[in-house]
Amino acid sequence: MENMRRIGYLLIFWSCLISLSSCGGGDEINPAPAGASATLSWNPSEGETVHAYTVYYGKQSSGESGSCSYEQSQSVSSTSATITGLELNTRYYFAVSASNGAEGLCSEEVSTVTASA
């Protein structure tokens, strides 16, 4: 369980990829045809077997380190995820948790502002 919690303290290595543009937290990204999208990647949780990761995201910060309290989530089986359908010119906050049957704490939060139209 300690290793599952460790992801809550790992820095999320992420990039927002739309077309050929990339960014880090707080930078603008280019819009996709149906809105913006963000592609995140992170280091795998070490030690215990991870069955899935959940990317939590929303337009408001969770406000608390390790919290997974966001408006939306997407489950993935690998250490990357593409979140689509984001609004243009909007700040989004992201965090990730790992699960091996029991979900761990969320990672440190990162954010970005999507490009305007």
C-alpha positions as CSV (number, residue, x, y, z in Angstrom):
1,M,0.0,0.0,0.0
2,E,2.9,2.3,0.7
3,N,4.0,2.1,-3.0
4,M,0.4,2.8,-4.1
5,R,0.5,6.0,-2.0
6,R,3.8,7.0,-3.4
7,I,2.2,8.0,-6.7
8,G,0.5,10.7,-4.7
9,Y,3.9,12.3,-4.3
10,L,5.4,11.6,-7.7
11,L,5.7,14.5,-10.0
12,I,3.5,13.9,-13.0
13,F,5.6,14.1,-16.2
14,W,3.1,15.2,-18.7
15,S,2.8,16.9,-21.9
16,C,-0.2,18.3,-23.8
17,L,-0.1,17.1,-27.3
18,I,-2.3,18.6,-30.0
19,S,-1.2,18.4,-33.5
20,L,2.6,19.0,-33.2
21,S,2.4,21.4,-30.3
22,S,3.4,20.6,-26.7
23,C,3.3,22.3,-23.4
24,G,3.8,21.9,-19.6
25,G,1.6,23.0,-16.8
26,G,0.3,26.5,-17.2
27,D,1.2,26.9,-20.9
28,E,-1.3,27.3,-23.7
29,I,-2.2,24.4,-26.0
30,N,-3.7,24.5,-29.5
31,P,-7.4,23.6,-30.0
32,A,-8.5,20.3,-31.5
33,P,-11.5,20.4,-33.9
34,A,-14.0,19.4,-31.2
35,G,-12.4,21.4,-28.4
36,A,-9.0,20.9,-26.7
37,S,-7.4,17.8,-25.5
38,A,-4.5,17.1,-23.2
39,T,-2.2,14.1,-23.1
40,L,-0.6,13.3,-19.8
41,S,2.1,10.7,-18.9
42,W,3.7,9.8,-15.6
43,N,6.1,7.4,-13.9
44,P,4.6,4.1,-13.0
45,S,4.0,3.2,-9.4
46,E,6.9,1.1,-8.1
47,G,6.7,-2.1,-6.1
48,E,3.1,-3.3,-6.2
49,T,1.3,-4.4,-9.3
50,V,-1.0,-1.7,-10.6
51,H,-4.2,-2.8,-12.4
52,A,-5.3,0.7,-13.5
53,Y,-4.7,4.4,-13.1
54,T,-7.4,7.0,-12.9
55,V,-6.8,10.5,-14.3
56,Y,-8.9,13.1,-12.4
57,Y,-9.5,16.5,-13.9
58,G,-11.7,19.5,-13.8
59,K,-11.9,23.3,-14.0
60,Q,-11.4,23.7,-10.2
61,S,-8.4,22.6,-8.1
62,S,-9.0,19.9,-5.6
63,G,-7.6,22.3,-3.1
64,E,-5.8,19.6,-1.1
65,S,-2.7,17.6,-1.7
66,G,-3.5,13.9,-2.4
67,S,-7.2,14.6,-2.9
68,C,-9.0,13.1,-5.9
69,S,-11.9,15.5,-5.7
70,Y,-12.4,16.7,-9.3
71,E,-15.3,17.0,-11.6
72,Q,-14.4,14.2,-14.0
73,S,-12.2,11.1,-14.3
74,Q,-10.9,8.7,-16.9
75,S,-9.6,5.2,-16.1
76,V,-6.6,3.9,-18.1
77,S,-4.4,0.8,-17.9
78,S,-1.1,2.5,-18.9
79,T,1.0,5.4,-17.7
80,S,-0.5,7.9,-20.2
81,A,-3.9,9.2,-21.1
82,T,-5.5,11.6,-23.6
83,I,-8.3,13.7,-22.2
84,T,-10.5,15.1,-25.0
85,G,-13.5,17.4,-25.2
86,L,-11.9,20.1,-23.0
87,E,-13.2,23.7,-23.4
88,L,-11.1,26.2,-25.1
89,N,-9.4,29.0,-23.2
90,T,-10.0,27.3,-19.9
91,R,-7.7,26.3,-17.0
92,Y,-7.9,22.6,-16.2
93,Y,-6.4,20.8,-13.2
94,F,-5.2,17.1,-13.3
95,A,-4.1,14.5,-10.8
96,V,-3.5,10.7,-11.1
97,S,-4.1,7.8,-8.7
98,A,-3.1,4.1,-9.0
99,S,-5.2,1.1,-8.2
100,N,-4.5,-2.5,-7.4
101,G,-7.9,-3.2,-6.1
102,A,-7.7,-0.4,-3.6
103,E,-7.1,3.1,-4.9
104,G,-4.2,5.2,-3.7
105,L,-3.9,8.9,-3.1
106,C,-3.8,11.2,-6.0
107,S,-0.6,12.7,-7.3
108,E,0.4,16.3,-7.0
109,E,-1.8,18.5,-9.1
110,V,-0.8,20.0,-12.4
111,S,-2.7,22.5,-14.6
112,T,-2.8,24.1,-18.0
113,V,-4.8,26.6,-19.9
114,T,-6.2,25.5,-23.2
115,A,-5.8,27.8,-26.2
116,S,-8.4,30.3,-27.2
117,A,-10.3,29.8,-30.5
